[in-house]
């Protein structure tokens, strides 16, 4: 896939390396434009099937991933793929779990863990990363 996300499109976050990733809420309509090349879906239940490759990370609303090793592997894969593919991360609302996962991608991209939540709130959504334990998860996330 040669076409990446359009910088500035709905939900698209530019990481310091220039990688573009899209965060979104599955409860909202799919944004206009191209489909993802890869998705990571952060839900407490199996997500609907997609036409593109995807990973499901079991992650209940307002909580943390059920399996942190699986979540870390999925986020590393998403970060690597974002160099050459359209990658999307999504939960139901697109704020808490999605914001937490985007902050972890920022850490993988070189943002210090203690600054990653602020980075995502400044560049994606001021409501991203909703709970104190999600903020602690990001601060303890290691690249």
Secondary structure by P-SEA (a helix, b strand, c coil): ccccccccccccccccccbbbbbbbccccccccccccbbbbbcccccccccccccccccccccccccaaaaaaaaaaaaaaccccbbbbbcccccaaaaaaaaaaaaaacccccaaaaaaaacccccccccaaaaaaaaaccc
